[in-house]
Amino acid sequence: MKNKILLSVFVLFLTTFYSLQAQNKIEVSSKQVYSLLQKDSKYIVLDVRSAEEYIGGHIKGAKNIDIRQPEAFSKIDKLNRTAKYIVYCRTNHRSGIAVTHMMQSGFKTIYQMMDGFPGWEGNNLPVQK
């Protein structure tokens, strides 16, 4: 009986520990994002602004999922949870909503660009239109 209780506590501990490890949000600046993208092309960049904002200029290769659209979360849920993501918007409010959802959905590694697209442009980093 005692062994079963200890085993249950141990399993619960491991499950909690794994759950905490699986949700990794890293706050970064646009300059850090640029450096990450230069070093590793495997990052998936998510622009969670409106389609109009995206068309006006975005990070090269960014996938646009407008977080304010009803189907946004279902689109995010179809993404590979083990890939590394960089998420941005204009002010970090919408990206915060997306990142929170991604963390709750079990995505492993998520970078949130805290200075948003204005920071990207303000640092004269390359913009795709």
Z-matrix of the N, CA and C atoms (Angstrom, degrees):
N
C 1 1.443
C 2 1.529 1 111.04
N 3 1.332 2 115.21 1 -45.71
C 4 1.469 3 120.83 2 -179.58
C 5 1.531 4 110.37 3 -62.59
N 6 1.331 5 116.62 4 -39.55
C 7 1.464 6 120.65 5 178.94
C 8 1.525 7 111.91 6 -64.49
N 9 1.327 8 116.71 7 -37.82
C 10 1.465 9 120.64 8 178.83
C 11 1.524 10 110.91 9 -64.89
N 12 1.319 11 116.29 10 -40.44
C 13 1.470 12 119.97 11 178.61
C 14 1.520 13 110.07 12 -65.83
N 15 1.315 14 117.20 13 -45.36
C 16 1.472 15 120.68 14 178.53
C 17 1.523 16 111.12 15 -61.95
N 18 1.311 17 116.42 16 -41.39
C 19 1.459 18 120.33 17 178.21
C 20 1.529 19 110.70 18 -63.25
N 21 1.316 20 117.26 19 -42.22
C 22 1.466 21 121.33 20 179.16
C 23 1.524 22 110.94 21 -63.18
N 24 1.308 23 117.49 22 -43.38
C 25 1.471 24 121.68 23 178.34
C 26 1.523 25 109.78 24 -63.64
N 27 1.314 26 117.34 25 -42.73
C 28 1.461 27 121.68 26 179.87
C 29 1.528 28 111.23 27 -62.86
N 30 1.327 29 117.04 28 -44.54
C 31 1.471 30 121.53 29 178.32
C 32 1.524 31 110.06 30 -62.90
N 33 1.316 32 117.28 31 -42.43
C 34 1.461 33 121.39 32 178.02
C 35 1.529 34 110.58 33 -61.52
N 36 1.321 35 117.01 34 -43.51
C 37 1.457 36 121.96 35 177.88
C 38 1.529 37 110.87 36 -60.48
N 39 1.316 38 117.34 37 -47.72
C 40 1.472 39 120.98 38 -179.92
C 41 1.523 40 111.51 39 -62.97
N 42 1.311 41 117.26 40 -41.25
C 43 1.458 42 121.63 41 179.24
C 44 1.525 43 110.44 42 -62.56
N 45 1.314 44 117.13 43 -45.02
C 46 1.466 45 121.84 44 178.96
C 47 1.522 46 110.01 45 -64.12
N 48 1.324 47 117.83 46 -45.39
C 49 1.454 48 122.03 47 -179.94
C 50 1.530 49 110.73 48 -61.43
N 51 1.320 50 117.75 49 -46.28
C 52 1.459 51 121.69 50 178.86
C 53 1.522 52 110.60 51 -61.69
N 54 1.299 53 117.08 52 -42.03
C 55 1.459 54 121.92 53 180.00
C 56 1.524 55 110.87 54 -60.80
N 57 1.320 56 116.92 55 -41.84
C 58 1.461 57 120.17 56 179.02
C 59 1.523 58 111.13 57 -68.08
N 60 1.301 59 117.55 58 -38.22
C 61 1.456 60 121.47 59 179.91
C 62 1.524 61 111.91 60 -69.03
N 63 1.314 62 117.43 61 -30.88
C 64 1.454 63 121.73 62 -174.61
C 65 1.519 64 112.26 63 -72.90
N 66 1.310 65 117.67 64 -18.66
C 67 1.448 66 120.87 65 -175.87
C 68 1.522 67 108.51 66 -110.50
N 69 1.314 68 116.70 67 96.67
C 70 1.442 69 121.49 68 -172.83
C 71 1.526 70 110.00 69 -120.98
N 72 1.324 71 116.78 70 102.90
C 73 1.459 72 122.33 71 176.93
C 74 1.519 73 107.99 72 -102.50
N 75 1.333 74 115.94 73 131.05
C 76 1.450 75 121.35 74 179.95
C 77 1.526 76 107.96 75 -124.37
N 78 1.319 77 116.81 76 121.61
C 79 1.461 78 121.42 77 178.78
C 80 1.526 79 108.61 78 -84.80
N 81 1.340 80 115.40 79 127.68
C 82 1.460 81 121.11 80 -177.68
C 83 1.528 82 110.31 81 -135.72
N 84 1.326 83 115.09 82 162.22
C 85 1.459 84 121.52 83 175.24
C 86 1.526 85 109.08 84 -94.21
N 87 1.314 86 116.23 85 168.64
C 88 1.466 87 120.39 86 178.39
C 89 1.528 88 111.10 87 -62.10
N 90 1.323 89 117.55 88 -36.87
C 91 1.477 90 119.81 89 178.00
C 92 1.524 91 110.79 90 -64.12
N 93 1.322 92 116.69 91 -38.87
C 94 1.463 93 120.13 92 177.54
C 95 1.526 94 110.59 93 -67.03
N 96 1.332 95 116.91 94 -38.85
C 97 1.465 96 120.91 95 177.48
C 98 1.521 97 109.83 96 -61.26
N 99 1.317 98 116.90 97 -45.75
C 100 1.459 99 120.73 98 179.51
C 101 1.526 100 110.35 99 -57.84
N 102 1.320 101 116.32 100 -44.16
C 103 1.464 102 120.91 101 179.10
C 104 1.531 103 111.16 102 -63.76
N 105 1.337 104 117.17 103 -43.14
C 106 1.461 105 120.61 104 178.01
C 107 1.525 106 111.32 105 -59.54
N 108 1.327 107 116.00 106 -43.90
C 109 1.467 108 120.57 107 -178.09
C 110 1.524 109 112.02 108 -68.42
N 111 1.330 110 116.93 109 -29.57
C 112 1.465 111 120.26 110 177.04
C 113 1.526 112 111.36 111 -70.38
N 114 1.331 113 116.15 112 -32.65
C 115 1.464 114 121.69 113 -176.24
C 116 1.524 115 113.70 114 -85.95
N 117 1.337 116 116.93 115 -28.41
C 118 1.464 117 120.01 116 -172.39
C 119 1.528 118 109.72 117 -147.20
N 120 1.312 119 116.35 118 115.64
C 121 1.468 120 120.83 119 -177.77
C 122 1.529 121 112.75 120 -83.79
N 123 1.324 122 117.40 121 2.10
C 124 1.464 123 120.06 122 -176.72
C 125 1.527 124 113.49 123 -86.23
N 126 1.326 125 117.87 124 -4.92
C 127 1.473 126 119.56 125 176.86
C 128 1.520 127 109.20 126 -68.04
N 129 1.312 128 115.38 127 143.01
C 130 1.462 129 121.19 128 173.44
C 131 1.517 130 106.50 129 -105.00
N 132 1.331 131 115.83 130 121.50
C 133 1.453 132 121.18 131 -177.95
C 134 1.524 133 108.56 132 -97.48
N 135 1.333 134 116.15 133 124.64
C 136 1.460 135 122.00 134 178.10
C 137 1.525 136 109.69 135 -110.98
N 138 1.310 137 115.54 136 120.78
C 139 1.461 138 122.89 137 173.96
C 140 1.519 139 105.84 138 -100.03
N 141 1.324 140 116.93 139 112.70
C 142 1.465 141 119.78 140 -174.46
C 143 1.535 142 111.80 141 -101.06
N 144 1.325 143 116.80 142 21.25
C 145 1.468 144 121.72 143 175.76
C 146 1.528 145 109.62 144 -82.33
N 147 1.317 146 115.64 145 179.07
C 148 1.464 147 120.94 146 178.30
C 149 1.532 148 110.05 147 -68.97
N 150 1.318 149 115.80 148 161.67
C 151 1.471 150 121.08 149 177.73
C 152 1.530 151 110.33 150 -60.17
N 153 1.319 152 117.06 151 -38.05
C 154 1.464 153 120.70 152 179.42
C 155 1.525 154 111.40 153 -63.50
N 156 1.327 155 116.72 154 -43.45
C 157 1.472 156 120.51 155 177.44
C 158 1.524 157 110.16 156 -63.35
N 159 1.323 158 116.40 157 -43.21
C 160 1.458 159 122.10 158 -179.80
C 161 1.522 160 111.16 159 -59.98
N 162 1.333 161 116.49 160 -46.58
C 163 1.467 162 121.21 161 179.85
C 164 1.528 163 110.85 162 -62.10
N 165 1.332 164 116.58 163 -33.31
C 166 1.460 165 121.21 164 179.53
C 167 1.525 166 113.77 165 -68.15
N 168 1.308 167 117.64 166 -15.18
C 169 1.456 168 122.55 167 178.07
C 170 1.518 169 110.27 168 150.04
N 171 1.334 170 115.98 169 139.33
C 172 1.461 171 121.24 170 -178.54
C 173 1.521 172 109.65 171 -155.30
N 174 1.310 173 115.93 172 170.83
C 175 1.458 174 121.75 173 174.87
C 176 1.529 175 107.70 174 -70.96
N 177 1.318 176 115.72 175 134.85
C 178 1.469 177 120.97 176 -178.24
C 179 1.528 178 110.61 177 -54.13
N 180 1.329 179 114.70 178 129.47
C 181 1.458 180 121.10 179 177.17
C 182 1.519 181 114.49 180 84.56
N 183 1.336 182 117.44 181 -1.50
C 184 1.463 183 119.91 182 -178.30
C 185 1.525 184 110.80 183 -66.70
N 186 1.323 185 115.10 184 141.95
C 187 1.464 186 122.54 185 175.34
C 188 1.520 187 106.61 186 -95.06
N 189 1.321 188 116.79 187 130.21
C 190 1.460 189 120.99 188 -178.23
C 191 1.526 190 110.92 189 -95.80
N 192 1.336 191 115.79 190 119.72
C 193 1.455 192 123.01 191 170.79
C 194 1.523 193 106.00 192 -129.35
N 195 1.302 194 116.84 193 103.64
C 196 1.461 195 121.90 194 -178.88
C 197 1.527 196 108.73 195 -69.24
N 198 1.320 197 116.05 196 109.11
C 199 1.459 198 121.53 197 -174.01
C 200 1.527 199 112.40 198 -63.87
N 201 1.308 200 117.89 199 -17.75
C 202 1.468 201 120.75 200 -179.12
C 203 1.530 202 113.03 201 -87.34
N 204 1.308 203 117.05 202 -3.60
C 205 1.463 204 120.48 203 178.06
C 206 1.531 205 109.69 204 -85.77
N 207 1.341 206 117.04 205 146.94
C 208 1.473 207 120.55 206 -176.43
C 209 1.530 208 114.40 207 -58.25
N 210 1.322 209 117.42 208 -30.60
C 211 1.473 210 120.35 209 -176.45
C 212 1.527 211 113.11 210 -91.07
N 213 1.326 212 118.17 211 4.19
C 214 1.469 213 121.48 212 -174.56
C 215 1.524 214 112.71 213 -58.27
N 216 1.319 215 117.43 214 -49.53
C 217 1.465 216 119.60 215 -176.93
C 218 1.526 217 111.64 216 -65.84
N 219 1.322 218 117.76 217 -35.81
C 220 1.465 219 118.93 218 178.38
C 221 1.529 220 110.11 219 -68.50
N 222 1.329 221 118.12 220 -33.51
C 223 1.471 222 120.68 221 175.59
C 224 1.524 223 110.33 222 -66.10
N 225 1.323 224 116.23 223 -43.32
C 226 1.466 225 120.46 224 178.42
C 227 1.520 226 110.08 225 -62.56
N 228 1.324 227 116.91 226 -41.74
C 229 1.463 228 121.20 227 -177.88
C 230 1.528 229 113.05 228 -63.32
N 231 1.316 230 117.96 229 -19.88
C 232 1.462 231 121.71 230 179.40
C 233 1.531 232 112.22 231 -85.15
N 234 1.341 233 117.53 232 -7.19
C 235 1.456 234 121.49 233 -178.80
C 236 1.529 235 111.34 234 -77.78
N 237 1.318 236 115.68 235 159.56
C 238 1.461 237 123.17 236 178.93
C 239 1.533 238 109.53 237 -69.59
N 240 1.305 239 117.59 238 116.55
C 241 1.467 240 121.86 239 -176.61
C 242 1.521 241 113.70 240 -72.50
N 243 1.320 242 118.19 241 -15.80
C 244 1.464 243 119.99 242 -178.86
C 245 1.529 244 112.89 243 -94.77
N 246 1.323 245 118.22 244 -7.63
C 247 1.462 246 121.57 245 178.51
C 248 1.531 247 109.69 246 -73.57
N 249 1.332 248 116.06 247 165.42
C 250 1.468 249 121.72 248 177.31
C 251 1.533 250 108.27 249 -98.87
N 252 1.330 251 115.82 250 128.05
C 253 1.463 252 121.54 251 -175.41
C 254 1.523 253 112.02 252 -117.31
N 255 1.329 254 113.97 253 144.87
C 256 1.461 255 122.50 254 169.26
C 257 1.522 256 105.14 255 -117.53
N 258 1.338 257 117.35 256 123.75
C 259 1.456 258 122.19 257 -175.49
C 260 1.519 259 108.72 258 -118.92
N 261 1.332 260 115.32 259 134.22
C 262 1.464 261 118.69 260 177.29
C 263 1.521 262 111.42 261 -147.14
N 264 1.331 263 114.65 262 162.21
C 265 1.462 264 123.19 263 173.46
C 266 1.526 265 106.51 264 -144.06
N 267 1.302 266 118.21 265 -143.76
C 268 1.466 267 120.78 266 178.60
C 269 1.523 268 111.25 267 -90.67
N 270 1.331 269 116.82 268 -49.25
C 271 1.465 270 120.08 269 -172.70
C 272 1.520 271 114.33 270 -116.76
N 273 1.257 272 119.98 271 -5.57
C 274 1.465 273 131.42 272 -176.56
C 275 1.527 274 113.06 273 88.54
N 276 1.313 275 118.56 274 3.45
C 277 1.474 276 120.72 275 175.38
C 278 1.532 277 110.57 276 -71.44
N 279 1.318 278 116.88 277 -54.97
C 280 1.477 279 120.31 278 -179.23
C 281 1.523 280 111.43 279 -66.37
N 282 1.343 281 116.16 280 -37.91
C 283 1.468 282 117.83 281 177.75
C 284 1.529 283 109.94 282 -64.99
N 285 1.338 284 116.95 283 -33.50
C 286 1.465 285 120.24 284 176.53
C 287 1.514 286 112.28 285 -62.95
N 288 1.324 287 116.23 286 -39.46
C 289 1.470 288 120.76 287 176.72
C 290 1.530 289 109.83 288 -63.67
N 291 1.325 290 116.03 289 -46.26
C 292 1.471 291 120.42 290 -179.86
C 293 1.527 292 111.14 291 -63.74
N 294 1.329 293 117.05 292 -44.94
C 295 1.463 294 121.30 293 -178.69
C 296 1.531 295 110.58 294 -63.55
N 297 1.317 296 117.16 295 -42.68
C 298 1.472 297 120.10 296 177.95
C 299 1.522 298 110.59 297 -59.57
N 300 1.323 299 116.56 298 -44.93
C 301 1.466 300 119.85 299 177.79
C 302 1.530 301 110.66 300 -61.68
N 303 1.323 302 116.70 301 -43.56
C 304 1.459 303 120.61 302 -179.08
C 305 1.526 304 111.13 303 -63.06
N 306 1.329 305 116.97 304 -41.34
C 307 1.462 306 120.03 305 178.57
C 308 1.528 307 110.68 306 -63.77
N 309 1.326 308 116.29 307 -43.43
C 310 1.463 309 120.33 308 179.91
C 311 1.527 310 111.80 309 -67.69
N 312 1.325 311 116.44 310 -22.52
C 313 1.469 312 121.27 311 -179.22
C 314 1.526 313 112.30 312 -92.81
N 315 1.323 314 118.13 313 1.74
C 316 1.454 315 121.14 314 173.73
C 317 1.518 316 116.50 315 90.70
N 318 1.332 317 118.37 316 17.08
C 319 1.460 318 119.64 317 175.06
C 320 1.523 319 108.56 318 -66.34
N 321 1.319 320 116.69 319 142.11
C 322 1.463 321 121.43 320 -171.32
C 323 1.529 322 113.50 321 -79.14
N 324 1.333 323 117.75 322 -54.25
C 325 1.463 324 121.00 323 -173.04
C 326 1.520 325 110.21 324 -132.18
N 327 1.336 326 114.63 325 120.34
C 328 1.456 327 120.68 326 -176.87
C 329 1.522 328 109.12 327 -133.12
N 330 1.318 329 115.61 328 124.05
C 331 1.459 330 122.12 329 173.96
C 332 1.527 331 107.39 330 -101.73
N 333 1.325 332 116.81 331 130.21
C 334 1.457 333 120.45 332 176.71
C 335 1.526 334 108.14 333 -110.29
N 336 1.338 335 116.06 334 119.96
C 337 1.467 336 121.85 335 -179.93
C 338 1.524 337 108.31 336 -79.17
N 339 1.319 338 116.36 337 105.02
C 340 1.454 339 122.10 338 -168.75
C 341 1.529 340 114.43 339 -75.13
N 342 1.320 341 118.63 340 -25.96
C 343 1.474 342 119.33 341 179.88
C 344 1.521 343 112.07 342 -91.83
N 345 1.328 344 116.84 343 3.37
C 346 1.456 345 121.95 344 173.31
C 347 1.519 346 114.45 345 61.23
N 348 1.315 347 114.45 346 -174.72
C 349 1.459 348 119.45 347 -177.93
C 350 1.531 349 112.21 348 -64.76
N 351 1.343 350 120.00 349 -34.28
C 352 1.471 351 118.42 350 174.39
C 353 1.531 352 112.43 351 -59.03
N 354 1.321 353 117.68 352 -34.79
C 355 1.464 354 120.94 353 175.78
C 356 1.521 355 111.28 354 -65.80
N 357 1.339 356 115.49 355 -40.61
C 358 1.461 357 121.25 356 177.85
C 359 1.534 358 109.84 357 -59.75
N 360 1.326 359 115.79 358 -50.22
C 361 1.468 360 120.36 359 179.73
C 362 1.523 361 111.21 360 -66.27
N 363 1.326 362 117.15 361 -40.36
C 364 1.464 363 121.64 362 -179.60
C 365 1.517 364 112.92 363 -62.69
N 366 1.313 365 116.89 364 -26.13
C 367 1.464 366 121.54 365 177.27
C 368 1.532 367 111.67 366 -91.75
N 369 1.330 368 115.96 367 10.38
C 370 1.469 369 122.80 368 178.47
C 371 1.525 370 113.02 369 54.48
N 372 1.333 371 115.31 370 40.34
C 373 1.456 372 120.26 371 176.44
C 374 1.525 373 108.91 372 -86.74
N 375 1.325 374 118.13 373 156.22
C 376 1.470 375 120.64 374 -172.96
C 377 1.523 376 113.89 375 -63.30
N 378 1.329 377 114.49 376 134.20
C 379 1.463 378 122.93 377 -179.04
C 380 1.515 379 109.05 378 -116.48
N 381 1.327 380 116.33 379 135.40
C 382 1.459 381 121.68 380 175.51
C 383 1.513 382 108.22 381 -104.55
N 384 1.331 383 115.69 382 137.76
C 385 1.471 384 120.81 383 177.42
C 386 1.504 385 109.69 384 -123.66
